[in-house]
């Protein structure tokens, strides 16, 4: 295991229902009102996020012959999976070009679906009782929103063993806000110390800020913009903040694609 790692925390990009209020009245919106996908601008934001991560990690990543040491852990919600996949595709594109690789089919970044990163809401897109303990891609896919795109399903790391921090009976919903924050803190702590040289964690608003307060700055002020990111360096379990969760936000959102 690597003793030094770069840890990126980020909230998913722009939601479709925030830019198209009529979406919630569509068939998909009525069936999956809590599991909103990204908007078009959300995909653009996610691509900029991927560019920003690449710009800060490229000197390290191009030294490796594979991208296996870069791990993405994502909430099972559609918008988080879409954000993470877009970031992964962006990083891959840069890496393949920098390495001058002709056959790119063997260099895909896997997505580790972590149900402990899910929002604490009574969402009906997931089977709370089964969750994901299996190793078959089609069974994992059955536990997700059926609207999740095939190319995302193909990225799911079927060898990933999710954290065991959900609590009694694998409940996603918590009895109190304190229990919820405690669960999220433990999940982020475990993922941030998973030993990979580059770690990306995709969550929601509360999850991202609880994780950041756990790992970086206990007094961080919550910001409500989509796509906010923070970067921390974990050096032998000593966590330092490289990019605070808000201050650099304008740097990548204003960048060109």
N, C-alpha and C positions, 0 to 999 in steps of 0.2 A: 504493500500500500504506500501511496505517496504521503510524505509527511507535510507537504505544503500544497495547498489547493486554493483555487480561486472560486469563490462562491457568489453566484448571481441570484438575487431574489427579484421577482417581478410580478406585477399584477397583469392579468390578461389585458389585451388591447380593447378598442372601442366595441361596444355591444350594438347589435343591429336594432334592438328595440328602442335604444336611446336616440337613434337617428331616423328610424322609421316607426313611429308609434302605432301605425296600422298593422305592423307585423303580429302583434299579440292577438289580433282578430283573425289571422290566417289560420289554416288548418294546423300548420306546424306550431304556430304560436299558442293556439288553444291546447294542443297536446303536450307541449314542452315549454310552458310559460316561464319556468325557472331556469331552463337550460338554453338560454339565448345564444345563438352563434355570433360570430364577428360580423361587423359591417364591412363594406369595401374599404373605408378609411381605416378600419381596424386591421385589415391585412397589410395595408401600407405602413401603419404604425409598427406592426410586428416585424416587417421587413427592415425598417429603420433600426429597431431594437437589435435585430440580428447583425446588422452592419456595425452598430456601435460595439457590440460584444466582440465581433471579429477584430475590429480595429484595436481593441485592447488586449486580445488574446492571441493574435496571429503569430507574433514572434515565438511564442511557445508552441502553438499547435502545429506549425509547419515543420517542427523538429521531429514530429512523430510520423510513423508510416501508416498509422490508422487513426481513426477518431474514437477508438474504443474507450479512451480515458476521459472523454467528455460525456457526462451523464445528465440527462434531463429527467427530472421528476415533475409530474404534472397532476393537478387535480383532474378527476374524471369528467368534469364539466366540458361541454363542447367547445366553448370559447377559449378555455385554457389549453385544450388539446390543439385547437387551430393555431393559437398564438405560438405554442411550443414547436409545432410542426413547421410553421413559417420561419421561425428563428433557425431551426435545424437546417431547413433547406437553404437558407441564406448563407449560413456558416459553411455548409458543404460546398456550395457553389464557389465561394472564395477559396476554400482549402484545395479543392480539386484543381482550380486554375493555378494557384500558387505552386502546387506540387507537379503541375503539368501531367496530370493523369488522364489517359484517354478513356479507360473503362471505369466509369463512376458507379457501376451497379453494386460494387462490393464495399462502398464507403458511405453507408447510411448511419446517421445518428439515431439510436433507439430512444423511444419514449417509455419511461417507467411510470405506469399509471399508479398513483398513490392515493388511495381513498381517504387517507388521513388528512389530505389537503382540501377535501371537499368543503363547501360552505355548510354552515350549520342551519339549514333550512329544510322544510319537509318536502324535498324534491321527489318527484315520482319517476324520475328517469332511471333510478338505480334500484336494484334489488338489495335492500339493506341486509337481508338475512344471509345471502350467499356471498356477496362481494367477490373478491378475486383471489382465490387460493389455488386456482388451477393453472395448468401449463399449456392449455390449448387455446390458440388464438381466437377460434370461433366462439368459445365459451366466454372468454374475456369480452369479446365484442358484444355478446348477448347481454352483458351487464351494463353496457353503455347506451347512450341515446342512439336509436337506430338510424338517426340522421348523420351520425359521425361518418365521414367520408372514408372510402376503402383505402386510399393512400395513407390515411392516418392509422387505420387498423393495422396495415402492413408494418408500420413502424413500432408497434407495441412490443416491448421486450418481454417475451413470454417466460424468460428465466428469472425475472425480477420477483423477489419475495417481499411483498409489501410490509410496512411496519406493523407491529402488533400493539398499537397504542390507542385503538378506537374505544376501548372500554368495554363495559358489560354488554354481552350479547352483540358485540360489533355494532353498537349504535352509532350512527353518524350524528344524530341529534343529541344534544347535551341537556342535562337538567338545569344548568345555570350558565351564565356568561363566564363565570370563573372556571367552571369545568371545561368549557369550550376553549378558553384561552390556555389553560393548562395542557390540554390535548395538543393544540396547535404548536405550542412551544416545544413540547417533547418531540413532535414529528420533525420540526425544522432542525432541532438539535441533532437528531439522529441522522438526517439526510446530509447536513452540513459536515458531518464527520464520517461520511461513508468511504473516504479514502481515495477518491478519484481526483485527478489533477485539476479538472474543471467541472464545476457542479452548477447546474441551472435548476431553479425551483420555481415552478409556475403555480400561482395561487390567485386568490381573490383579494378584495380590499382588506378585510380584517385579517385574513391569514398572512398576507404579505407584511403588514405592519406589526402584527404580533411576532412573526418570525424575525423581523428586523430588530425589534426591541429586545428580543431574546438574545440575538447574536451580536448586535452592533451598538445600538443606542437606545437605552431604556426610556429616554425622554423625547424620542422622535415624535413630531407632530404629524397626525394623520393627514394625508393629502388625498383628494378624491379623484384625481385625474387617472384615466386609463393609461396603462403602459408604463407606470412609474417603476424604476429599477434601482437597485442598490448593488454594490459589489464589495465583498469583504475578502480578506486574505486570511486563511487559516494556516498558521505556521506552528506545527506541533501543539495544536489545541489552543493556541493564542490567537484570538480573532481580532483583527483590526479593520477599520472601515477604510476602503480605498475610494469609493464613490458613495457619498451619502444618498439617501433614497430620493431626495428631491432636487438638490442643487444642480445636477447635470442634466435634468430632464429636458431642458430647452435645447441642449447640444445635439441630441440625436433626433428629436422631433422636427427640428428645423433643417436637418440635413437632407440632401438630395438622395433619391433612390438610385 
